[in-house]
Amino acid sequence: MGERRVTMADVARSAGVSPTTASFVLSGRTDMRISENARLKVQQAAGRLGYRPNVTARSLRTKSTQTIGLVSDSLTTTPFAGEVIRGALEAARDVEHLLFITETGGDRAAESGLVNALLDRQVDAVIYAAMYTREVTPPAELNGQRVVLLNCLAPGLDAPSVIPDEYEAGRTAGRALLAAGHRLGIWAIGGHQALPATPDGVFAGNERMAGLRQVLDEAGTAVAGVVECDWDPEDGYREVSALLASGEAPRALICSTDRIAFGAYQALHDAGRSVPGDVSVVSFDDQDIASWQRPALSTIALPHYELGRRAVELLMDSAPLAPRTHRVPMPLRERASIGPPRP
């Protein structure tokens, strides 16, 4: 059997003050005249006895449980979920809140049940998260609640969204190549035009492509071509091999994932093309293995930690939650795969 929990009455008795005095001191209230000597005695007694406040009792008084619920479709099944969760957990811990994490597996019925379970436990707020950036329809139970959308958009819901700045990421990729002197032979490889087979291509791919096209247009040039494919190494290898075999001579490849870039590297190697001597390569995601590629792959990072942290910070802000989109910057990890074009 565990030890008995230290109560406020124990603290009052040890400090030699009334329970009312101990209650006022430990709750931080200042609307009762209490001597500094009595206040110090209560604080010392609480520390000595290891007193911890009763969260349930405090929540009845403050109307806050200091808890946040996170509901996702399948976010926690992705390789990057750890950083999203870590960002949210650390932001919650900074303000002495707990984070409850639930997973629906994409089941709409389970989703409503989990949301109701969180609301029944009187969480102060809810983060509704998606595995891929896209438009969603959150369960009706969230209407009127304090909600932040993470990695998704929900037109019609009176709540802010926190998403990666995919549009600016496309511009960043274009600027990196322009800065190296590339103007011609820039090809986009993989899912940039929203293939049905890539769920996040609808939003991320289109946003990146729009940003890329704009920055190249501003520089007086354009994308030489777009090759669509799924987002795995074998797809990148197959499509880049076919592109080279067709007689095209790309000078730069913008791959929509690091995994496509890994396949592109192999295709270029098998065709006797060097990176970045013959072809520069830039991609998106910043997976761990990107820095181990030879040459190391320049890639634009998804801001997983920052997304999770920003969602909690918005919830904890005392200001009303406005239905606006917060775009989190995606930094370029510039390594060795971008070089000047051959004369």
N, C-alpha and C positions, 0 to 999 in steps of 0.2 A: 504494500500500500504506500502511495506517495505521501510526502510531507504535507501537512495542512498549510493552505495558502495563508500568508500574512494578510490580515485585514486592516482596515483603517482604524478600527477600534484598538487593535494591538499597537498601532503607531501612537495613537492618542494616549494610551495607558503608559507606554514607555517614555513618551515625552512629558507626561504629567500635565496634559491639557485636555480640554473637553473634546469629544468627537466632532462637534461642530467646528471648533477651531482647526482641528486636524484636516477636516474636509475642505475648509476654505483655503488652507495653505496648499494642500496637495492638488487642488483643482486650479490653482493659480488665480483665484478670485481676489480682487482688491477692494470690494465694496463693503468690507467689514474691518473695523479698526482692530488690528492685531499687532502686538508689540514685536519689534525685531527679534527680541530674545525668544519669544514663543515661536515665532516663525522658524528661527534657526534650530530650536529644539526639535520641532516637527521634522524638518528636513534631515537632520542628523539621525533621528530615530528611524525614519523611512529608509535611509541608506544602510544603517546598521542591521536592520531586520530584513532587508531585501524586499521591501514592499513594491508591488506592481499594481497599478490601478486596475480596477474591474472594467474591462472594455465594454461589456454589455450595459453596465450601469451608466458609464460615461456616455454611451451612444444614446441612451434614453434622454439624457440631459442636453447633449449637444446636437442631437438629430443627425449625427454622423457616425458611421461605423468604421471609418478610415479604411475602407476596402474598395477595390476596383475590380470589376469583372472583365475578362478578355474572352471574347467568343470568336473563334475562327473556323473557316470551312475545313482547311487542311494545312494551315500555315505551319503547324508544328511538325509536319511530316517532311518539310523541305530542309536541305542542307544548311540553309541560312537562318533558320528559325531561331537558333541559339542566340544570335546577335540581336535580333529584334526583341526577343524576350529579355535578354540581359539589359538592353536599353530601357525597356519599360520597367523592369524590376528595380533597377538602380534609381530611376527617377521617382518611383513610388517610395522606395526606402528613404530617399532624401527628405520626403515630407511625411515620414512615419505612417505610410499606408501599406497594406498588403495587396498583392495581386493574385486573384483567382483566375486560373487559365482553364478554359474548356475547349473541346474540339468536337465539331459536328460531323466531320467526315463528308460534308456536302449534303447531309440528310436534312431536308427542310423541317420535317416533323421533329427530329432530334434538336434542331436549332431552336425552335420555339420552346421546347421543354427546358433546354439549358438556360435560355434567357429568363424564363419564368423562375427557374430555380435560383438564379442569381438575384433577381428582383425580390423573391421571397426572403432572401437572406439580407435584404436591404443594403446592397452595395451602393456606394455613393454615386458611382458612375460606371459606364460600360464602354469598352473599346470593341468595336466590331471590325474584325480584320479579315482580309482575303489573301489567299496564296498568290494570286496574280492580280496585277492592277487592272481593274475593269469596273464597269457599272454593275451595281448589285441592287437587290431589293431586300432590305433588312426586314426582319419579322415585325409585325404591327405592334408587338408588345414594347418596342423601343420608342414608339412615338410619344413625345412628351417627356422622355427621360434625358438625363445628361449623357450625351453620347458623342464619341469621336470615331470617325471612320478611318481605319488604317489600311493603306494600300488599296483603297477602293473609293468609288464615287457612288452616291445615291441621290440622283436628282429628285427633288420633292421632299426629301427628309431635311428637317431643320437642324442640321448638324455639320460641323466642319470635317474636311477630309485632309489626311496627311498622306502624300504620295511622293515617289521619287520624281525629280524634275527631268523626265525623259526628253522633253523638247530641248532643253538646254544641253542635255547630254549629247544629242545629235549634233548640235552646234559645236560642242567641245571636240567631238571626233573630227569634224570638218576642219576646225581651226588647227588642230594638231598636224594634220596633213598639209594644210596651206602653209603653216609656219615652216615646214620642212622643204617647201618649194613645189609641192605637188599642185598641178592644175589640170592635168590630163590623165586619162586612164584610171579614174577612181571608180571602183565597183563596190556595190553593196551586196553582201552575201547573207541570205538566210532570214526569212520571216519578216522582213521589213514592211511588207504590204499586207499583213494580217491574214496569213493562211489560216483556214479553219482548224488545221491540225495543231496550231499553237495558241492556246487560250489567251495568253497575255499578249500575243501579237496584235490583237485588235487595238489595244491602247498603246502599249510600249513601242511596238514596231512602228505604228503610224506616227507617234509623237517624235521618235528619234529620226525617222525619215524626213518629216517636215522640217525639223531643226537643221538637219544636214543639208537639205536642198536650199534652205534659205541662206545659210552661211556661204555655200558655194556660189549661189546666185549673186550675193553681195560682192563676191570676189571676181565676178565675171566669168564663171565657169559652171559646170554642171556634173551630175553623176553620169558616168559613161554607160552604166547599165545596172540592172538589179537582177540577181539570181535568187529565186525563191527555193527554200528547202526547210526541212525540219531542223531542230536545233542541237543535233548530236554530232560527234566527230566524224562518224561514217558519212553523214549527210554533207558536211563541209568538204570532206575528202572527195566524194563522188562528184559534187557540183563544180568544185574548183578544177578537178582533173578534166571534166568535160569542157569547162570554159577554156582551159589552155589548149586542149585538143582541137577546139573549134578554130584555132588560129588567132584568137584574141591575145593581146599582150598587156594585161593589166599592170599598172605601176603601183597601185595601192588597193588594198582590200579592207573594207569596213565590215567586220563580221558581227552579227547580232548577238552572239554569245561566245564566251571563251572556248566552249566545247567545239563550236564550229571552227574557230580559229585553230584549234589543235589539229583538226582534220585538214584544214587549209595548209598548214605548215607542211604536213606530210606530202600532200599533193604537189606543192611547190618543190619540195626536195626531190621527189621522184621524177619531176620534170626538169631537174637540173637548174631550178631557179633558187636564188639565195634570198634570205630575209635579213636585213632590209636592203641589201645591195641591188637586187632586181625588183623586188616587190616589198613595199611597206605594208604592215598589218596592224590594225587597231581593232579592239573589240569591246565588249561590254560584260560586266559581272564582277571581275577581279576575284575569280576563284583562286584558292591557295596555290594550285599548280601553275598558275600563270607566270609567277616569278621564277619557276623552275624550268620553263621552256628555254630552249637555246636557239636563237637569242631570247632573252626574257621578253614576255609579251606586254606591250602597252595596252592598257585596258581601263575602261571607265567603271568605277566601283558603284555598286548599289549600296546606298547608305543604310544598311539594315539597323545598326545600333541607333543611329540618329532618328530613324522613323519611329522605333518603339519609344524612345525617350521623348520625342516631340509630342506624341499622342498623349502621354501622361501629363506632360507639362501643360498642355492645353486644358485638360480636364481639371487640373489643380489651380489654374488661373481663376481668380475671383470674378473676372469679367464674364458677362454672358457669352455663350458660345454662338458665334455668328456662322451661318452656312457659307463658308468660303473655303477655297482650296489652298492648302499650305504645301508648297513644293519644296522638297528637301534637296539641296545640291548633291550632284553626283561627281565626285572628284576624279580627275584623270591620274592614273598611276603610270606615268611616262617611264618606259624602260628602254629596251634596245631594239624594238621591232619597227621603229619609224626612222627613216633616213631620207636623204635627198634623192630625187629621181636621177637615174642615169642620164647623161647628156644625149 
